[in-house]
Amino acid sequence: MISSFRNFAKTKFAGLLVFIMIIPFVFWGMGSMFSSGNTNNLAKVNKNNISTQEFIDYLNSTGIPQETIRENLDQNIIEELLSNLISTTILNLEIDDLNLIFSKNSLSQKIKKNKNFLDENGNFQRIKYEKFLLENNQSAPQFEKRLKERELQKNLFDYIGAGTVSPKFLVNKLYEEENKKLEIEFINLKNFYKKEEEFTVDELKNFINENKDKLKIEYLDFNYVIINPKNLGTNEFNQSFFDKIDQIEIDIANNIQFKDIIKKMDIIPIVKTNLKFSNDISEIEKKIFELKQNNIDIFEIGDDYVMYEIQNIYKKEPDINDPQTKNELVRLISQKNKFEYNQKLLKKINEKKFNDNDFLEFGKGYIKKLKLNSIRDNKKFDINSIKVLYSLPINSVTLINDEENNIYLAKVKKFENKKIENQSDKTKTYIDKLNSNIKNDMLKSYDLYLNDKYNVVLNQKTVERVKNFFQ
């Protein structure tokens, strides 16, 4: 339930609210659509109801535009936001249960020590505070309420993780794991893939036959005209020109035929047939492909307007006699070949059918060596691949990749441990890091505890009513 708040729990809280200020958003008229009684409740946490008004207030505080919510209804944005509100409610119930407090004096001191409200001499300036509130459309009670809630949540998480002390041997272990050097041997598999120029016409034909539906290419037949002041006889972008553009849009909306619209303008259309999308077509033609769901439309591009009419959309099997199509097919079949090659090799590794001798024999003349300085050393390979290598025992073999998605066969050769220096700055860094990891584990356990302690029931009908409002 509180997983969405874990990152919040691990941040530094001093002055945090100032840097993530949210401007309120008002849902005009939304509150009146709900009736009173139980149907006005979205959820229940034990005996505590969460009303639609509370949810509206919460949405207001997020600053999420109404249009954004509407566009993401299918991605369950309402449910996600409601889940966050429920999590906040549970945290507040825990704060009350533990009798945690944040006094008015503490709140006042927190604001007066915020560096955004201090002058060059470090003195609190009321005018800076008030200016900040005005710029962010916040009242002082709103700001102070949010700040108090966040401080109380911080106190709750501090309470949960209070007294966390990392043993020295675990600090040393974490440091060694992240900073030990690793020697590896690796082989670039590009030397073993079939070259693109080696694929035959028969192989391409077979590939097309095996993937007929997936490889069909879309073609368009369409006409278009370029409209600008010059060809409309006005010679400049004046009101007369834009009135004519408005009339064209009106004609399109009234289902006037393309040929009848351009007849009024006396412009000869550009005709395109059997055209497929490619980098070689013009920007206008690319835009028409992008807008092809509308049979007729007008759009602006550069200093011109373009009106077009789609006459036909159809798909055809790829033509290997077309050089561009052939190159695309070769690229696809090459990628498929590489994937299958990697898959077979990885299967042998996973089934323990690829040993040291196989590695030496396989990579004869291609084996290279590299020393990684730490688990963060991603100068050569992707950082996730580095983490995989550091997790494997000596003599393990696996496939890894670099940032350009080149694939390599790599072997773990040797680890070289590095001890942490006592009383160094690194010691404190790794103590803090380990403490954070331990607290995170404690929060996971606390999450499970809350799941048992609090029973959450949703009023699905009311949730659907809220969703319907945004549709």
C-alpha angles and dihedrals in degrees: 000000000000097000091108089060099051095093088050089053092055098051130095107259103198106115091346096137092058092062098046100040113162122211112223120246122205123218098209112219096354097120095059094062093072125079124220126259130049092329086069091064121090099187144357125220106196101305096339119100125212107209128205088248090058089050091049090051089049092051089049090054093053093060091219109155116242090237091057091053091048092051092051102045091109088055089059095248092156091054091047093050091046089051089054091050091050090050090051090048091053091049090051090050089052091049090053092044092053091043093233114173139191108195128218089247092053090048091050092050091048091056094043091053094049106117091218090068098045129097125226089278093054095253122139113252115202091198091059090051093050092045090053091052092050094048091051096042091241131139119220093248091052093049094045093046091053092045092050092049092052093047090050091050089050089051090050093053091044088052091052093049097035117140095019107161121176116219114238094240091056091049089051091046093051091048092049093048093053099039107036115117120241128205115206139174118216141183125206105229093206086087089064102043121099109262118244093239090056095067111104129220089249090055090051091049091050090049090053092048092050092050104032099142096041095049100048111124124222118234130189135204111200146146127218142175130209112227124199137142092269097059092041091055099243098100093206142054096261134144091271091059094049091046088058091049089051090051091052090053090049091050091051091050089051091053095247110169119259092236092052093050095050090044088067090053095044092224121146110230125233109239122212124183133178091008122161127192114267141141089258097066121090125268089249091055091047089053091051089053088052092051097039093121086077111067092205129017146136127233139173122244122172109316093336139078119220126203117191141178124207109217101175141003119193142150131232136184113262116273110225089196088069106087095214093048091047091052091051091050092049090051091051096047089046091054090048091050092050092049093051091046092052092045093054092047093049091049090056090050093049091048091052091244095125115074137171093278090051090052092051093044094044095050100039106153093003104069116118130184130222137175116216113208097206144340086275095056102114100151091118108019137035113276093240090054089052090053090051092051092050090051094056129087123245116288092022116142126208144150119261136172140214129226091275091054095249108155124229137186105227134188126200107230111168143351121214113198122217121203122221116243115241117248091008124138087249090062092061091044092055093042088056091045094050091045088053091051091050092048089050090054089049090052090053089055089045089052090057090047091054091049088060096040098050128052113205121198123182125210095221094187092057091045089055090049090055090049091049090056091064095046 
